[in-house]
Amino acid sequence: MSDLSKQASMVCGTCSQPLNRFLPMDADGAFTGEVEYRHRSDETDHEPVPQPAAEHFAADLDLACDFCNATDPVWSYRAPGIGSLAFDGDDQVVHEDDFGDDWAACRTCAHLIERGMRRRLLDRAVAAFGDPALRPGLQALHAAFFLQKRGKRRRLG
């Protein structure tokens, strides 16, 4: 995986939601050199307008808990370099996503993180997304988060 941790956190200039970084690949599996930014959810009515998060006041950002999607995150955790790869039917990588360096957590998820209650955090995430089939992917994502987590949590706002 490329070094994703050196990229600035981006948000949408229209809705102030954090954006995921997308690195498309060509048919041979090589990165095209392009960078696309996408909303975390397909439930938007506009294309993303990428802007560095540092250009926005924290109070203007439309943040959500990165673990359960609650709309009231209060803590931020540093966990750089986490991403995912998507494969086609021939097991060839077709794109890479970057989830950013900073992970927002609501009060409940932060409590579970601080107590090391990984299974309960996973159960909460699966319930929030409403699809038990997502459990293995979320479990892998959470494992990466705990491996990459650096330093102490920081209060948002």
Order of alpha helices (4+ residues) and beta strands (2+ residues): beta-beta-beta-beta-beta-beta-beta-beta-alpha-alpha-alpha-beta
